[in-house]
């Protein structure tokens, strides 16, 4: 009898854990294949520290081949799934493709960005969901402070050192907290005009910071942000993004060159065309993580609507903690399907949450005990070290060095704005447009956005920067962060997302399949440009 063939789509928190546990349980009795766009698992919760110069990029990545020796890694992005033929069709990084046959299929594609139908956001916002975006944002912020220090007028200086973050969930809160510390340290070497300092603005239409968490954690985070100098504005969001600034919903216009979009995520749209039961964009599964009517198909992580047995009638939220646990149960149930152990339903118990606010500051409630200050900081870092499946010593060493040495505030220029578009199908991959910016001045200036494909005005990559970009760097790309409660749904699907950072909110409506970007499918495909949105948010998400 041949060994069962198991294909896992996605190596985020759910997919990576499934592969790791299953390879141990199978004991060589199954052929396990992991399909993922990159060769690493990204520990997304520490990404803000990469953008702030605390951690080097490779510290938050874990090699798939190095930690999953009994798993075959296939680099590529799933293009389609034939459930009847039991095949997965994919495209590889160099424009080729292939087909994987399976006896068991695990859909752990994760989540993708929410892109709201707000004028200018697709063209002007910077994202924060993948490693390329974090590196891009680090360079961009560093450059803005350096340009602000040399600005000839006060208005230009103020605009360049004003940074707007939309979304006060996990990602937005941590980005603003770390960002303020990073830029404050940078101006010690590049003093601004007298009386001026970097200004970070955190916006959210929710009534408080971290609306998904306990109010005590929310108050702690709010206090730390305000003490640090972050301008926290609840009940406010962006009405329109324009070249050189943003118009807020309260009518105020803010001059800025930086708009960081951390509004939220939605399930990966890969499963939309499977003609299977869905729940608000997520694939409906039973408590054993199997798709009804398709016992050979399992789904877990952000792409799956898993019944919450602790709260009947509800589904487990889209968080990294749940995705990690889904992966373990999914692996156990797959092993049980070919005779290794017994299957079990998914149950959970909340262990608490941690929010890193930079330095020694954090907000945490391990096992329901609310902490703040140094104690919360120690718990937060201890939790991350324990949760990371690798690189613990390297991360700890970087933390130690950061505590005793000044950070290196330099621009590496490795990731350009046009290579990390907001409406990309895969924020984990930096794009290389056809003929992009060869010999042009756009790359050197990193102007508001060298468009990556022809836009409505006919601008093409390599010509001139998009005129409607907000700042010296195009931020047309954008990885959403954690959803802040109350934000609208939407967003270009990233067809293959490695799970990762928790999305505290339930997803909103489904994204039409025709809006999916073809970015990164190979040399035959053009680079992604902004998607013209025709859908509107669900009423319940307004």
PELINLIN-V566380 format. One record per helix or strand of 2 or more residues. SS is the DSSP state (helix for helix, strand for strand). FROM is the first residue (numbers start at 0). LEN is the number of residues. If there is no record, write none. Layout:
{{SS,FROM,LEN} {SS,FROM,LEN}}
This chain:
{{strand,3,6} {helix,12,14} {strand,29,7} {strand,39,3} {helix,43,8} {helix,56,4} {strand,60,3} {helix,63,4} {strand,71,4} {strand,76,6} {strand,86,5} {strand,96,5} {strand,103,4} {strand,110,3} {helix,120,4} {helix,130,19} {helix,153,7} {strand,161,5} {helix,169,17} {strand,198,6} {helix,214,14} {strand,230,4} {strand,237,5} {strand,244,4} {strand,252,3} {strand,257,4} {strand,264,3} {helix,268,6} {strand,277,2} {strand,281,3} {strand,289,2} {strand,293,6} {helix,300,3} {strand,303,2} {helix,319,18} {strand,353,3} {strand,361,3} {helix,365,3} {strand,370,2} {helix,372,15} {helix,391,13} {helix,416,3} {helix,441,4} {helix,512,3} {helix,538,3}}
